[in-house]
């Protein structure tokens, strides 16, 4: 049986990024969005799950204020890096 791993943090970061695009002072092209997400994910701990139940638990835990704050802070830092050094 094949086991699929999923980093729940990826989903959380991409969702938060799309919700924050209007306030980020940087380019909104797809390449810049992916660069911002990559920088952000590299600065945050991974949250891997294997089962659907594990995913639900991780998402519920991620709703805690500290995770929201960590993701927002990392996104803002990453957006500044990408703004200062765009690759497009």
C-alpha positions in Angstrom: 0.0 0.0 0.0 1.4 3.4 -1.0 1.6 6.0 1.8 1.1 9.6 0.7 2.6 12.3 2.9 1.3 15.8 2.9 2.9 18.9 4.5 -0.2 20.7 5.9 1.9 23.9 6.3 2.0 24.2 2.5 -1.8 24.5 2.4 -1.9 26.9 5.3 0.9 29.1 3.7 -0.7 29.3 0.3 -4.1 30.1 1.8 -2.7 32.8 3.9 -0.6 34.2 1.0 -3.7 34.5 -1.2 -5.6 36.2 1.6 -2.8 38.7 2.1 -1.9 39.5 -1.5 -3.8 42.8 -1.4 -1.6 44.1 1.5 1.8 42.8 0.3 3.8 45.5 -1.3 5.4 43.4 -4.0 4.7 41.9 -7.4 1.7 39.5 -7.5 2.8 37.4 -10.5 2.7 33.6 -10.1 6.5 33.3 -10.0 6.8 35.9 -7.2 4.0 34.2 -5.3 5.8 30.8 -5.5 9.0 32.5 -4.4 7.3 34.0 -1.4 5.7 30.7 -0.5 9.1 28.9 -0.8 10.9 31.3 1.4 8.1 31.2 3.9 7.9 27.4 4.0 11.7 27.2 4.4 11.4 29.4 7.5 8.6 27.4 9.2 8.5 23.9 10.7 6.9 21.3 8.5 3.7 19.7 9.6 3.5 16.3 7.8 0.5 14.1 8.0 -0.3 10.7 6.6 -4.0 10.1 7.3 -7.1 12.2 6.8 -7.6 12.3 10.6 -4.0 13.5 11.0 -4.6 16.3 8.5 -7.8 17.4 10.4 -5.9 17.5 13.7 -3.0 19.5 12.2 -5.4 22.0 10.6 -7.2 22.4 13.8 -4.0 22.9 15.7 -2.8 25.4 13.0 -5.8 27.6 13.8 -4.1 28.5 17.0 -3.0 32.2 17.2 0.7 31.4 17.3 0.6 29.6 14.0 -1.3 32.4 12.4 1.2 34.9 13.7 4.2 32.8 12.6 2.9 32.4 9.1 1.9 36.0 8.8 5.3 37.2 10.0 7.2 34.8 7.7 5.1 35.8 4.7 5.8 39.5 5.3 9.6 38.8 5.6 9.5 36.6 2.5 7.6 39.2 0.5 10.2 41.8 1.3 13.0 39.5 0.1 11.2 38.8 -3.1 10.4 42.5 -3.6 14.0 43.4 -3.2 15.3 40.6 -5.4 12.6 39.6 -7.9 13.5 36.7 -10.3 11.0 37.6 -13.1 
